Every structure is written in structure tokens, then in C-alpha cells.
Amino acid sequence: MNTQSKQSYNLAAAPGTRDHQGFFVQDGAYTLVRMESSGWAFVCQDNHTCYYVDPENLVECCDMEEGPLT
């Protein structure tokens, strides 16, 4: 995944995903904003709901409305 390009990535958090503080994140689709040098992925559902999560807990989606690919 090349996060340096302007392409956006639609992702879904796997069930039970927790953020960097240990709190569960909301279910739903996210957009990858950036990858941090610490290894955390910064993802947002909208302009106000964002989380730092382990990128291994993210599943690439084909469409924000459809949810995870199976």
C-alpha cells in the first residue's frame, strides 16, 4: 500500500479493533489518512471521528457503503 500517493484507501476495522489507547473503535468504513512512523494507521470515518489503529486490524473495502470484502 503506497500511502504517499493522493489515492484514498477505503478500509473497514475488523471486529474487536482497538485504538492506540485500548478503546474499541466504531464499526464501519474508514479512510486511511496516513501511516505514522510509529507503525499506527491514522484512519477517519468522517471529519470528526478518527483513530490510530494497528494496520493489521484493517480490511480493504471496495466501496464505503458495502463494508469489508469477503
Summary of the structure (lengths in Angstrom):
residues: 70
radius of gyration: 11.1
end to end distance: 19.0
largest distance: 30.1
contacts: 162
relative contact order: 0.28
helix: 4%
strand: 39%
